[in-house]
Amino acid sequence: MAKRVDKKSMVLQGKKKNSWLLPAAVVLSLAIVGGAVALKTSSQTAATDKANVGTYNVGTQVTYDAAQKIEQTVVQPEFKDGKIYLDLELVKNNKIVKFEIPNQKVTLPNGTTFNSLPITAYVAPSGRVVGAVSFCEPCSGTSFHIEGNELVCNVCGTRWTLEDLKGVSGGCLTYPPDEVKYEVKDGKMVFDEKELRAWQPRV
């Protein structure tokens, strides 16, 4: 009789030891599914963000000399009825331009404060016109130049590809000028002033 009790006890103990396997498997499965969903959502968000930037193309490719530095040309756009109008010819002729949105206080996470928001626009090698906030937040850089097919921060020297602003080298690789939306009407780049003034630093 004692042997039967012992066997029954051993069976019950075995079941108890294995009882955690099913819940653990369920948790693991949920974690895997959740991770996949998060990854998909992240990818979709990135694609959506990219789709919301300007895509206008001047119609011809641009070749930049690697031995030549092209600094930003300061220009003055027109502010009217909540829109900012920038002559597209200025961008095409100068390759890269810059202007300021006045009376817009911006404080970077490193404590640096600006009283205006700098905006840049340039023509990528493919001919696509890029509009972006002219900030490299970690180093507080606001000025950039074109060197070959790369955009270079004048403060820290970080380099990004002109075409899609992917990091090439330097310390601020993940903080290139932040692309913004625009449209082209009657030969002018048109920005929404309210949207630009709502811009926030990424770090």
N, C-alpha and C positions, 0 to 999 in steps of 0.2 A: 504493500500500500504506500509505503514511504517513497519507494522508487517512482510510483506513478505521480505522486505529488511533486517530487523533484523534477520529473520530466515536464510536467505542466508548468511549473515555475520557470524552468529554463525557456520554454516556448514563449511565455508571457514576457520574460525579460528581453528575448530576442525581438519581439514585436515592438517593445518600448524603445529599444536601441535604434530600430529602423523607422520609428514613427516620425522622425524629423526630416527624413529624406524627401517626402512628398511636398511639405511646405517649402523646403529649401529649393526644390526644383521649380516650384511655382514662382517664388520670389526671383530666382535667376532668370526665368523666362520673361517675367514682367520687366526686369531691368534691361534685358536685351532689346525687347520691343520698344521700351521707352527711349533707349539710346538711339535706336534707328529712327524713331519718329522725330526726336530732337535734332538729329543730324540732317534729316530731310527738311525740317522746318528751317534750320539755319541756312541750308543751301538755297532754299526758296527765297528766304529773306534777302540774302546777298544778291540773288539774281534780280529780285524786285527792286532793290536799291539801285543796282546798276542800270535797270531799265528806266529809272526816274531821272537820269542825268541827260544832259544835252547830247544829241547824236548828229547834229547838222554837219554836213561835209561840204567843203569848198569845191569839191569836184576834181581836184588834182592832188597828187601826192607831193609831199614836201621833203626835200633832201637837205639835211643839216650837216655842215662841215664839223667833224670832230675836233678840229683845231681852232674853231671859232666859238667864242663865248657871246651869246646874245642876252643882254640884260633886259629886264622889264622896262618898258617905256611907260611912264606915268601919263595917263590920259584922263579926260574929264567927261563922264557920261552925262546924259540928261535925266533928271529926276522929274517925273510927271505922273500925277494921278496914281500914285502907288506903284508905279513901274520904273525900272531903270533901263534906259536905252543906250546901248553902246554901238557905235558905228562899226559894222563888221569889217569895213575896209581898213580901219585902224589896226585891227587884229591881224588881218592878212598881210598888211604891209610891214608891220613891226614884228611879226611872228609871236611876240609875247608882250602883253600889256598889263597894267595894274591901275586900279583906282580905289578910292576909299569911300565907304559909306559913313558920313559924319555923324557925330552925336550918338554913337553906339558904343557904350562901354562894354568891354570884354575883359574878363579876368581869367587868366589861364590858371590851371591847377598849381603851377609853380609860383604863383603869386604875382606874376607880371600882369600889369593892367594897361589896356589900350583904350583910347577914347574914340576910336573909329574901327570899322571892320574892313580889312583889306581884301579885295577881290582881284583875282587874276584870270586872264583868258589867253589861250595860245592855240596854235594850229599844230596838231600832232602829225607825224610823218604820213599817216594815211589820208590826211586832209580833214580829219574830224576836228571840230572846234571844241575845245575843252574849257569849261568855266568852273572855277573853284575858289574856295576861301583861301587866301594867300597866307596861310599859317603853317608852321612846323611847330606844333604845340610844345613838345618837350624842351626845345632849345629857344623858344620864343621867336624863331625866325619868321620874318614877313616878306623877305625879298629872295628871289630865285633867279637863276639864269639857265638858258639852254646850252648844252654842250653835247654836240653830236645828237644822238637820239635819246638823251637823258635830261631830266630836270634836276638841277642841283640847288640845294639850300645854301644861301650865301653865309649863313652863320655856322652851321655844323658840317657842311659838306656832304650830307647824305644825298644819295642819288636814287632816282626812280626812273622807270621807263616813261617816255613822253606819252606813249600810246595808251597805257592803262594804269599808269602810276603804281606799278609794282616795284617793291624795294629791290635795289641792286646792291648797294653797299652803304655803310654808315651806321650811325647810332639811332636814327629815328625812322627806321624802315617802314614801320606800320603807321606813320603819321605824315603822309604826303599831303599837299593841299587837298582839302576835302571837296570833291566835285559837287556842284549844285545844278539845279534845273534851270533851263532857259529855253526860249524858243526864238526863232528868227522870223522877223516880219519886216518887209520893205527894206531889206538890207541892214537891219539892226538886230543885235542880240537883245532880247527883252527878258529882264529878270523881274521876279516878284519881290518888291522891296520888303514887304512884311515877312516873307519866308526867309530872306537873307538876314533880317534883323533878329529872327528867332533862332538863328544858328547858335549852337552850344559847343564848346571844346569837347574833344573826344577823350581827354585824359584828365 
